[in-house]
């Protein structure tokens, strides 16, 4: 399934990228920089309130005014 492309690089495989720290809303999140648990939450990132380390939100793509919703478009029937 994963083959190399014409540039000689291998195709992206997320299983081999290693540890990926994200902020999870439903868990206690310890900062990887200082170990504390005080966070400032934005639309796409959570920033440690003490050392400023920023982590992406695990569900950051589904929130906020600028979020993109993919799926079937709504069909509105107009009664005349």
N, C-alpha and C positions, 0 to 999 in steps of 0.2 A: 504494500500500500504506500509506504513512504519511499519515494525514489528521488534521486538527485535530478536537479534541473540542468539546463544548458550552461549555467555559470559555474558548475562544479560544486555548488553548495548543496547540502542535504536539505530536504523539506523540513519545515518546522514541526517539531514533535513536543507538545507541552509536557509530556511525561518526563522528559529529560532536562527541563529547564531548572529544576531544583526547587528550593523553598521560595514561596511567594507570599510575603506578608500582606494581608489585607485587613481592614477594619470590618468586623462583623457586628451588626447591630444587636443581635440576640445573644452576645457572649461578653464576658469581661475581657477587655482588650488591654494588655500590658504593652507599653511602648517598647519597641526593640532598641531604642536608643538609651532610655533612662530607667525603664521598668515601671514607671508610674501609670496611673489609669485615668488621668484627667484629659479629656479630648474636646476639641472644638470641631463640630461637625459642619461641613459644608455640603454642597450638592454633589461633588465628585470626590472630595478628599476629606480625611479626618486628620487634624493636626494636633500633636501633643501640646498640652497647655504649658508644659514646663520647658522642654528642650526644642520644640518646633519640628520634630520629625513628622513628616507627612506620609500617610498611607492612603491608598485608594480604597473607596468603599466597595464592599463585596457586591452590593446591589446598586451601585451609584448610577448605572445607566438607566434605571427605571424610575428615577425621581427628578423632581424639579421642573421648572417652567420650560426649560430647553430640551426636555427629554424627547426622544424620537420613539414613537410607538409603531411597531411593525405588526402587520396582520391584515386581515381583510378590511377594506373600507366599508363604512356603514352605508347602507342603502336606505335612503329616506324616500318613502312614498308620499306623494302629495295628492291629497284628495281634492278633486275639483268640484 
